[in-house]
Amino acid sequence: MKTDDDYNVNPLSASWGEDGESCIHLQIPVDCAGLRLDQALSRQLPGWSRNRIQTWIAQARVKLDNQSCTAKQKVWGNEHIRVYPYFNEPPSVHGPEAIALNIIHEDNTMIVVNKPAGMVVHPGNGNRQGTLLNALLHHAPQLENVPRAGIVHRLDKDTSGLLVVAKTVETQIRLVRQLQQRTMKREYLALVLGQVNQAGTVDAPIGRHPTHRTKMAVTSRGKPARTHFKPIESLTGCSLLQCSLETGRTHQIRVHMHSIHHSLVGDPVYGGKPKKTIAEIGRLLAEFPRQALHAWQLALTHPENAQTVHWQAELPDDLTTLLNQLRRCRRGCNIPLDPC
């Protein structure tokens, strides 16, 4: 894990300018030598797109060694940068809503939330309200001044579990860097179809499905993706796995498990049909209404004191109930095989 000395390689801080605007102070690291200014800033400010950074430079909202600059200007390392972020998002998308949150931890830099299944993380087409972002803005109104209301990473709508939210721009940048450098650890519990008898790793690139554009797939044109898994419990017709991510691609665990013929129970997009098993178990697996995936554990380096911190969220009631039903069937059912 990183320490304060690691952060000193690339100083980063936030303050308020004389006109009340937030200001980010950073120093260009030497490994960015020779890059254009907009390219270097994209690396150092991963919470924002390169297009947005270019706009800020054009609007003179970026100062290089206290001077005006251009996006194409080369940097050589150790330059001092000031960025004055400007937010101009539609209020209808970012409206606060009084939605209850299950907060596991909160301090002056970040919030750790246990997201329920069924909650969308960020507003989008068809989901403009009722999202985690809307709830966060109500809980902590200052998040209006942080990109995406401080959301650092996402979970699918029907995946439950732990998410970390940054309360300041500086914290968000540092947490996103931990994701990029793979020092943030995320562990999931997944109930998959079929018997998985040994641990393994799926190392396969993930990208947009070539014909079904709403789906992801393992494809040679995709981005690198790696998922480690190990069996926790063997159940009739399925297995409970612990999965850990090295990368964070869209639908990564769902796509990787599907690619090795162990789709998640209840997955409406990548799911499969339960193989020949006890009839009652087959019905339980087929009727589970969402992908059986839970973000169980989260570990990271605290951005303020560089200490390793760790949280765990127990399985939600629907998954706990399903597992208990499967265990009872395994122990005592003498029911005929499902002909399917």
C-alpha positions in Angstrom: 0.0 0.0 0.0 1.1 3.6 -0.6 2.5 5.9 2.1 2.7 9.7 2.4 6.1 9.5 0.8 4.6 8.0 -2.3 2.2 10.9 -2.6 5.0 13.4 -2.2 6.3 12.3 -5.6 3.4 14.1 -7.1 2.1 16.8 -4.7 -1.6 17.4 -4.8 -3.8 19.6 -2.8 -7.0 21.6 -3.0 -7.9 25.1 -1.7 -10.1 28.0 -2.4 -9.1 30.9 -4.7 -9.6 34.6 -3.8 -12.9 34.6 -5.6 -14.2 31.6 -3.7 -13.6 29.1 -6.5 -12.1 25.7 -5.7 -8.5 25.4 -6.8 -6.4 22.2 -7.4 -2.7 22.5 -6.9 -0.4 19.8 -8.4 3.1 19.3 -9.7 3.7 17.5 -13.0 5.8 14.3 -12.3 8.9 13.7 -14.3 7.5 10.6 -16.0 5.1 13.0 -17.9 8.1 14.7 -19.5 7.5 15.4 -23.2 3.7 15.1 -23.0 1.3 17.8 -24.0 -0.2 19.7 -21.1 -3.7 18.2 -21.6 -2.3 14.7 -21.8 -0.3 15.2 -18.6 -3.3 16.6 -16.8 -5.6 13.8 -17.9 -3.2 11.4 -16.1 -3.1 13.5 -13.0 -6.9 14.3 -12.9 -8.5 11.0 -13.8 -11.9 12.2 -12.5 -12.4 14.4 -15.6 -12.3 13.7 -19.3 -9.6 15.1 -21.5 -12.1 17.2 -23.4 -13.2 18.9 -20.2 -9.6 19.6 -19.3 -9.0 21.1 -22.7 -12.0 23.3 -22.3 -10.7 24.6 -18.9 -7.3 25.3 -20.5 -9.0 27.3 -23.3 -11.0 29.2 -20.7 -7.8 30.1 -18.9 -8.9 28.1 -15.9 -5.5 26.3 -15.8 -2.2 28.1 -14.9 1.2 26.7 -15.5 3.8 28.2 -13.2 1.3 31.0 -12.7 1.2 31.7 -16.5 -1.4 31.2 -19.1 -0.9 28.0 -21.2 -2.3 26.0 -24.1 -3.4 22.4 -24.3 -0.6 21.6 -26.8 2.1 23.1 -24.7 4.8 20.5 -23.7 5.6 19.8 -20.1 8.9 18.5 -18.8 8.3 17.7 -15.1 8.1 19.6 -11.9 5.9 22.4 -13.3 3.4 23.8 -10.8 -0.2 23.7 -12.0 -3.3 25.4 -10.7 -6.7 24.2 -12.0 -9.9 26.0 -11.3 -12.7 23.4 -12.0 -15.9 24.6 -13.4 -19.1 22.6 -13.2 -22.1 23.3 -15.4 -24.3 20.2 -15.2 -28.0 20.0 -15.8 -29.7 20.4 -12.4 -32.4 17.8 -13.3 -29.7 15.2 -13.5 -28.0 16.1 -10.2 -31.0 16.9 -8.0 -30.7 15.8 -4.4 -33.3 13.4 -3.2 -34.1 12.2 0.3 -33.3 8.5 -0.2 -32.0 6.5 2.7 -28.4 5.3 2.6 -26.8 2.4 4.4 -23.5 4.2 5.4 -20.8 1.9 6.7 -18.2 4.6 7.3 -18.0 8.4 6.9 -15.2 10.9 7.8 -14.2 14.3 6.4 -12.7 12.8 3.3 -14.9 9.9 2.1 -18.1 7.9 2.6 -18.4 4.1 2.3 -21.9 3.0 1.3 -23.5 -0.5 1.2 -25.6 -0.2 -1.9 -28.8 -2.3 -2.2 -29.6 -4.3 -5.2 -32.0 -2.3 -7.5 -30.4 1.1 -7.0 -28.7 2.7 -10.0 -25.4 4.4 -9.1 -25.4 7.3 -11.6 -28.2 9.0 -13.5 -28.6 7.9 -17.1 -31.2 7.3 -19.8 -34.3 5.9 -18.1 -32.8 6.5 -14.7 -32.8 10.2 -14.0 -34.0 9.9 -10.4 -33.7 7.6 -7.5 -30.0 7.0 -8.0 -27.2 6.7 -5.5 -25.9 10.1 -6.8 -29.2 11.8 -6.0 -29.2 10.3 -2.5 -25.6 11.4 -1.9 -26.3 15.0 -2.9 -29.0 15.1 -0.3 -26.9 13.5 2.4 -23.8 15.7 1.7 -24.7 18.8 -0.4 -21.0 19.7 -0.8 -20.6 16.8 -3.2 -22.1 19.1 -5.8 -18.6 20.5 -6.2 -17.0 17.1 -6.8 -17.2 15.3 -10.2 -20.0 12.7 -10.3 -20.8 13.7 -6.7 -17.6 12.0 -5.5 -18.4 8.5 -6.9 -15.1 6.7 -7.5 -16.3 3.4 -9.0 -19.7 1.8 -9.8 -21.7 -1.3 -9.3 -24.4 -2.6 -11.6 -28.0 -1.7 -10.7 -28.7 -5.2 -9.4 -25.4 -5.8 -7.7 -25.3 -5.1 -4.0 -22.4 -4.1 -1.8 -19.7 -1.6 -1.0 -18.8 1.6 -2.8 -16.5 4.4 -1.8 -17.4 8.0 -2.4 -14.9 10.9 -2.1 -16.1 14.1 -0.4 -13.4 16.3 -1.9 -11.8 16.6 -5.3 -8.4 15.8 -3.9 -9.7 12.6 -2.3 -11.4 11.5 -5.5 -8.2 11.9 -7.5 -6.2 9.9 -5.0 -8.8 7.1 -4.8 -9.1 6.9 -8.6 -5.3 6.6 -8.7 -5.5 3.7 -6.3 -8.0 2.0 -8.7 -5.7 2.6 -11.6 -2.6 1.4 -9.7 -4.6 -1.7 -8.5 -3.9 -1.0 -4.8 -7.6 -0.7 -4.0 -8.8 -4.2 -3.2 -12.4 -5.3 -4.0 -13.7 -8.7 -3.1 -17.0 -10.1 -4.3 -19.2 -13.1 -3.5 -20.8 -14.6 -6.5 -23.2 -17.6 -6.8 -22.5 -19.3 -10.2 -24.1 -22.2 -12.0 -22.2 -25.5 -12.0 -19.5 -26.9 -9.9 -16.2 -25.0 -9.5 -13.7 -27.2 -7.7 -10.6 -25.2 -7.7 -9.3 -21.6 -7.7 -8.4 -19.9 -11.0 -7.9 -16.7 -12.9 -9.7 -15.4 -16.0 -7.3 -13.2 -17.9 -9.3 -12.1 -21.0 -9.9 -8.6 -22.5 -13.4 -7.2 -22.3 -15.1 -4.9 -24.8 -18.4 -4.0 -26.3 -20.2 -7.0 -27.8 -19.8 -6.9 -31.6 -23.5 -7.3 -32.4 -25.4 -6.7 -29.1 -24.3 -3.2 -28.2 -25.9 -3.2 -24.7 -23.7 -6.2 -23.7 -20.1 -6.7 -23.0 -18.0 -9.7 -24.2 -14.6 -11.2 -24.1 -13.0 -9.9 -27.3 -9.5 -9.4 -28.7 -10.4 -5.7 -29.3 -11.3 -5.2 -25.6 -9.4 -3.7 -22.7 -7.3 -6.0 -20.5 -9.3 -7.6 -17.7 -8.3 -10.0 -15.0 -10.6 -11.7 -12.4 -9.3 -14.1 -9.7 -11.8 -16.6 -8.2 -11.9 -19.4 -5.6 -14.6 -21.7 -4.4 -16.1 -21.0 -1.0 -18.9 -23.5 -0.9 -20.2 -26.2 -3.2 -24.0 -26.5 -3.5 -26.1 -28.7 -5.7 -26.1 -27.3 -9.2 -24.1 -24.2 -8.2 -21.0 -22.8 -6.4 -20.4 -19.9 -4.1 -17.2 -18.1 -5.2 -15.0 -15.3 -3.9 -13.9 -13.1 -6.8 -11.3 -10.4 -6.7 -10.7 -7.8 -9.4 -7.4 -6.5 -10.7 -9.2 -4.3 -13.3 -12.6 -2.7 -13.3 -14.3 -3.3 -16.6 -18.0 -3.0 -17.2 -19.8 -6.3 -16.1 -16.3 -7.8 -15.6 -17.2 -10.7 -13.2 -20.4 -11.4 -15.1 -18.7 -11.6 -18.4 -15.7 -13.6 -17.2 -17.8 -16.2 -15.4 -20.0 -16.6 -18.4 -16.9 -17.0 -20.6 -15.8 -20.1 -18.5 -19.4 -21.5 -18.6 -20.2 -20.6 -15.0 -22.7 -17.8 -15.4 -24.0 -16.0 -12.4 -27.3 -17.3 -11.0 -30.1 -14.9 -11.9 -28.1 -12.9 -14.5 -30.6 -11.6 -17.0 -28.0 -10.8 -19.6 -25.2 -13.3 -19.3 -27.0 -16.1 -17.4 -27.4 -19.7 -18.4 -29.9 -22.5 -17.7 -29.3 -24.6 -14.6 -27.9 -28.0 -15.6 -29.7 -31.3 -14.7 -30.2 -31.0 -10.9 -32.9 -31.6 -8.3 -36.1 -30.0 -9.5 -36.7 -27.8 -6.5 -33.1 -26.5 -6.7 -33.5 -25.8 -10.4 -36.6 -23.7 -9.7 -34.8 -21.8 -6.9 -31.9 -20.9 -9.2 -34.2 -20.0 -12.2 -36.5 -17.8 -10.2 -33.8 -15.7 -8.4 -34.6 -12.2 -9.7 -31.2 -10.6 -10.1 -27.5 -11.5 -10.7 -26.3 -13.2 -7.5 -23.3 -10.8 -7.0 -22.4 -8.9 -3.9 -19.4 -6.5 -3.3 -18.4 -8.0 -0.1 -15.1 -6.4 1.0 -13.3 -3.2 0.2 -9.7 -2.2 1.3 -7.8 0.9 0.4 -5.2 3.3 1.6 -6.8 6.2 3.5 -6.1 9.3 1.5 -5.5 11.5 4.6 -3.2 9.3 6.8 -2.0 6.6 4.4 -3.3 3.8 6.7 -4.8 0.7 5.2 -8.5 0.6 6.0 -10.9 -2.3 5.4 -14.7 -2.8 5.4 -17.0 -5.8 5.0 -20.7 -6.0 4.1 -22.6 -9.2 4.9 -24.7 -10.8 2.3 -28.1 -9.1 1.8 -31.3 -10.9 2.8 -32.2 -12.2 -0.6 -28.9 -14.0 -1.2 -28.8 -15.3 2.4 -32.3 -16.8 2.0 -31.4 -18.4 -1.3 -28.2 -20.0 0.1 -30.1 -21.3 3.1 -32.7 -22.8 0.9 -30.0 -24.5 -1.2 -28.2 -25.8 1.8 -31.5 -27.3 3.2 -32.1 -29.1 -0.1 -28.6 -30.4 -0.2 -28.9 -31.9 3.3 -32.3 -33.3 3.2 -34.1 -33.3 -0.1 -35.0 -36.5 -1.8 -36.6 -34.9 -4.8 -36.4 -36.3 -8.4 -34.1 -34.7 -10.9 -35.3 -31.9 -13.1 -35.7 -33.3 -16.6 -34.2 -30.1 -17.9 
